[in-house]
Amino acid sequence: MAAKDINLAPHTAVAGTRLLAVATGVVSLTASLVFTLSVTRRLPTGELAVLTLFNSAFAVALAFVGYASTWYSRILAKEPGKFGQLAAVGLIMAFIASVPLAAYLALYGRVDPWLLAIGVALLILNAWPAGAYLTVHRQRLGVYANLAGQAVKIAGAFAVRLNPTAYLALLINVFMFLPTALMKIERPRFSGVLAVAKSLIKGAPYQTLSLIAAALGGLTTYAVYLAGGDRLLSYNYVLFQIGKAVYPALAVVPLMYGSLLVESDKLRRALIDGSALLYLYLIAATVMAKAPQWYIAVLRPSELSSAELAEAVWLNGAALLASGIYLHINTTLAGIEGGVVFRLKDKPSKALIFDIALSPLSIALTYFLSATYGAPGMVVASVISSAVAIGYRARLLGRGYARLFTELYIPAAGTLAVIYLTPLPLFPYSTASLIDAVATFIPNAAVLAAFTAGLLLAFSKPAREATGILFKRIMRIRV
């Protein structure tokens, strides 16, 4: 067949969708950065600790909501008329989830009616199925709603600067979710709850495993607290906020998952989308490896003299890449499974069972390394735990997906290793103020992004293929 007869339209169309998603992710990253700067630079250590503890407790509560919300998009894709019943189920689950939220806040000794009220509001907004509906049926409207939410977040950043409290920072998140929820308003239909619930029960064992895993993740945070108190929790929060630099990459994940559900060549889709995902992770990791002090200057300038935090940020480049690989292989594992819900015999369930069985060792390792080595030890524990989880998921995928390692994961890890080992002079940059730190670092960011791209293209065939498809899309070349 002649080259002109090859139809690349589907591939270039997918590339265009990914470009739009990444662009939206960049806007989200900008909003998140502005908001994070206000939070991390203005809130005292005790308030940052409250945010960290709330996030941990909320993650557990959100897992309860997941009994319903995990399957929203799959159900609405086939039966959009069930929105009302799903809304009713979601509201019920949100109020049930408020119980473990209150319990975890009590465990941390932070029982507070305002924190609980904000948590319940966030649970209701997360349980409302509007986001899933927009993702399936009204994607452009979903993008607009997301942009409106980011505008709220930017405005909220200035409010936090004037009133730096954990309460206000959390309340801004409530208002940020409202635009998406308001895009699809329908009266909850409780009359059909039992029929919908019956279809969701089959997925309950899987979500129960997710709940247990989330609870154990909260205990990992508690282990950090026991090892280093509010100081180490505040460092943990700074590292968490630094990780938000990968927001543009996260925009690719739901698109990749959706494509895996419908495309026949699932391995190729995982490789192509994975190369884009891991490149964006690598950019953030490269900056950590080469300029950890810059991240601290931007997010927590009061800690610029902390050698412990600087070393933790430097090591966090490896932890961030490991988390990106974990996200990719976990998404691939879920995407190749058929059916509307996951049962215990399915591979995603087996992966969670392994995580739960491993968690006592992971929690003990986190406590030991955090207590012994401080923030750097906390990061090393994260890398080790992620590596073990990735290895087991690779075993579940089998030899048919070995190319994920040979053509994607190992090349990405090799790229970061070269970056760590290669002396790379940087242009001078200032840490005198936030504006100076951001503006003077732009040349370095461009050089590091280009250097990372060159290494990944040299090491990874899927990265080269994805670049070729993207280039054709940008240049509008018709083959």
Sequence and secondary structure as in RCSB ss.txt:
>XXXX:A:sequence
MAAKDINLAPHTAVAGTRLLAVATGVVSLTASLVFTLSVTRRLPTGELAVLTLFNSAFAVALAFVGYASTWYSRI
LAKEPGKFGQLAAVGLIMAFIASVPLAAYLALYGRVDPWLLAIGVALLILNAWPAGAYLTVHRQRLGVYANLAGQ
AVKIAGAFAVRLNPTAYLALLINVFMFLPTALMKIERPRFSGVLAVAKSLIKGAPYQTLSLIAAALGGLTTYAVY
LAGGDRLLSYNYVLFQIGKAVYPALAVVPLMYGSLLVESDKLRRALIDGSALLYLYLIAATVMAKAPQWYIAVLR
PSELSSAELAEAVWLNGAALLASGIYLHINTTLAGIEGGVVFRLKDKPSKALIFDIALSPLSIALTYFLSATYGA
PGMVVASVISSAVAIGYRARLLGRGYARLFTELYIPAAGTLAVIYLTPLPLFPYSTASLIDAVATFIPNAAVLAA
FTAGLLLAFSKPAREATGILFKRIMRIRV
>XXXX:A:secstr
  GGG   HHHHHHHHHHHHHHHHHHHHHHHHHHHHHHHHHHS HHHHHHHHHHHHHHHHHHHHHHHHHTTHHHH
HHH GGGHHHHHHHHHHHHHHHHHHHHHHHHHTT   HHHHHHHHHHHHHHHSTHHHHHHHH HHHHHHHHHHHH
HHHHHHHHHHHHS  HHHHHHHHHHHHHHHHHTS     GGGHHHHHHHHHTTHHHHHHHHHHHHHHHHHHHHHH
HHHHHHHHHHHHHHHHHGGGGHHHHTHHHHHHHHHHH S HHHHHHHHHHHHHHHHHHHHHHHHH HHHHHHHH 
GGGTT HHHHHHHHHHHHHHHHHHHHHHHHHHHHHT  SSS  TTSHHHHHHHHHHHHHHHHHHHHHHHHHHH H
HHHHHHHHHHHHHHHHHHHHHH GGGTHHIIIIIHHHHHHHHHHHHS         SSHHHHHHHHHHHHHHHHH
HHHHHHHHH HHHHHHHHHHHHHHHT   
